[in-house]
Amino acid sequence: MAAEREKYENELTIAYEAEKRKLHQVQYDTRKVELQNQLELDKLKKEQEFTQKVDQLKLKNDCYTKNVLKSMVLDTTKDIYKNLDIKDMKVVNMGGENGN
């Protein structure tokens, strides 16, 4: 009787460990799929960001003509000098007389 009970307990332990191993395998596979999905999502985000950046740069390249860039530089320079605490300023032409 004790031998049969021990045999039954061993069979239960073996079945329990087999089910436990299956559970761990399913958890591992689930985690693996989640990580793969996250990597794919990150990849798609990076591709979209890259595409947006390329489109933005193309738009800037098409729209920012030489005159617009000069105007932007002048506006930025104006903003910088507004924020500086300069009471007296003189402008001197260092380029010579050719006007460049």
C-alpha positions in Angstrom: 0.0 0.0 0.0 2.8 2.5 0.9 4.6 1.6 -2.4 1.5 2.3 -4.4 1.0 5.6 -2.6 4.7 6.5 -3.2 4.3 5.5 -6.9 1.2 7.7 -7.2 2.9 10.6 -5.5 5.8 10.3 -7.9 3.5 10.2 -10.9 1.7 13.3 -9.6 5.1 15.1 -9.0 6.2 14.2 -12.6 2.9 15.4 -14.0 3.1 18.6 -11.9 6.7 19.3 -13.1 5.7 18.6 -16.7 2.8 21.1 -16.4 5.1 23.6 -14.7 7.6 23.2 -17.6 4.8 23.8 -20.1 3.8 26.9 -18.2 7.3 28.3 -18.2 7.7 27.6 -21.9 4.4 29.4 -22.7 5.5 32.4 -20.5 8.9 32.4 -22.3 7.3 32.3 -25.7 4.8 35.0 -24.8 7.6 37.3 -23.5 9.6 36.6 -26.7 6.7 37.6 -28.9 6.1 40.7 -26.8 9.8 41.7 -27.2 9.7 41.1 -30.9 6.6 43.2 -31.2 8.2 46.0 -29.2 11.3 45.9 -31.4 9.1 46.0 -34.5 7.2 48.9 -33.1 10.4 50.8 -32.3 11.7 50.1 -35.8 8.5 51.5 -37.4 8.7 54.6 -35.1 12.3 55.2 -36.2 11.4 54.8 -39.8 8.5 57.2 -39.5 10.8 59.8 -37.7 13.4 59.4 -40.4 10.8 59.8 -43.2 9.4 62.9 -41.4 12.9 64.4 -41.0 13.7 63.8 -44.7 10.4 65.4 -45.8 11.1 68.3 -43.4 14.6 68.8 -44.8 13.3 68.6 -48.4 10.7 71.3 -47.6 13.3 73.5 -46.0 15.6 73.0 -48.9 12.9 74.0 -51.3 11.5 77.0 -49.3 14.6 78.5 -47.7 16.0 80.6 -50.5 19.1 82.7 -50.1 17.1 85.8 -49.3 15.0 83.9 -46.7 18.2 82.6 -45.0 19.7 86.1 -45.0 16.5 87.5 -43.4 16.6 84.7 -40.8 20.2 85.5 -39.9 19.4 89.2 -39.6 16.4 88.5 -37.4 18.4 86.2 -35.2 21.2 88.8 -34.9 18.6 91.4 -34.0 17.2 89.2 -31.3 20.7 88.5 -29.9 21.6 92.2 -29.7 18.2 93.0 -28.1 19.0 90.7 -25.2 22.6 92.0 -24.7 23.0 94.9 -22.4 24.8 97.3 -24.9 24.1 101.0 -24.5 26.3 102.3 -27.3 27.2 100.4 -30.4 28.8 101.5 -33.6 28.7 99.5 -36.9 31.9 99.4 -38.9 32.3 98.0 -42.4 35.4 95.7 -42.3 34.9 94.3 -45.8 36.3 97.2 -47.8 34.5 99.4 -50.3 33.3 96.8 -52.7 30.1 96.3 -50.7 30.4 92.5 -50.2 
